[in-house]
Amino acid sequence: MMGCTGGDQCLWQDEPAVPQKVVDGAGVSVLLVKEAAPIRKLFMCLDDSDVTQDALEMVNQMASITGAELDVVGLTKGGGIKREVFPWLNAVYDYYKGKGVPTNIRFSEIDEFQQFISSQVTEGLLALWLGKKSLLSRLFQKKTDSIGHFVSTCRTSVLVLR
C-alpha cells in the first residue's frame, strides 16, 4: 500500500515514476491511495478470465469494509469482448452478489479507457487487473500511459490486482 496527498510527506513527489516502479516490481497487488476520501463505489475493470481468487477476495474485502457498490467493468476491443471472458464476467457478478455486495456489470471500450475513467470514475476506488494477457497491461507499457501517469491524472485511489 502506498499513499500520497501531494504534501511534504509524499514519497514520490519529486519522482513521479515511483508508482510505476512499484507496480512493475511487485508480484502482489498494490493499493495506491490518492486522498483520504470515502469509497462509495468500487470499479473493477477486467478484460481477462485469469483473475486470481485472491484478487477477487481482495475486492470483496474492500467492498465489504467500505460498504461500496461494485461496478464490474468488462473492457472490450473493437466493440466485443473475448468469448471466454463474457461468461466469466457473469460468474464474477454472481460471486459478488452471493457475498451480498451490490453489483452491476457495464462495458467500456479499451481505446476509450482514459475517457471512461475521467468521465465515469470520479470518486471511489478503481481496481485494475493487470494480468499477463490483459489489454490494460499492454496499455500501460507505453511511456505516456504508464500507471504512474495514470495515477497522477486519475481522481480516485487505484488498486492494481495481481
Stockholm file with secondary structure:
# STOCKHOLM 1.0

chainA/1-162         MMGCTGGDQCLWQDEPAVPQKVVDGAGVSVLLVKEAAPIRKLFMCLDDSDVTQDALEMVNQMASITGAELDVVGLTKGGGIKREVFPWLNAVYDYYKGKGVPTNIRFSEIDEFQQFISSQVTEGLLALWLGKKSLLSRLFQKKTDSIGHFVSTCRTSVLVLR
#=GR chainA/1-162 SS CEECCSSTTCTTTTCTTHHHHHHHHCSSCEEEECSCCCCCEEEEEECCSCCCHHHHHHHHHHHHHHTCEEEEEEEEBTTBCCTTHHHHHHHHHHHHHHTTCCEEEEEEEGGGHHHHHHHHCCSSEEEEECCTTCHHHHHTTSGGGCHHHHHHHCSSEEEEEC
#=GC SS_cons         CEECCSSTTCTTTTCTTHHHHHHHHCSSCEEEECSCCCCCEEEEEECCSCCCHHHHHHHHHHHHHHTCEEEEEEEEBTTBCCTTHHHHHHHHHHHHHHTTCCEEEEEEEGGGHHHHHHHHCCSSEEEEECCTTCHHHHHTTSGGGCHHHHHHHCSSEEEEEC
//
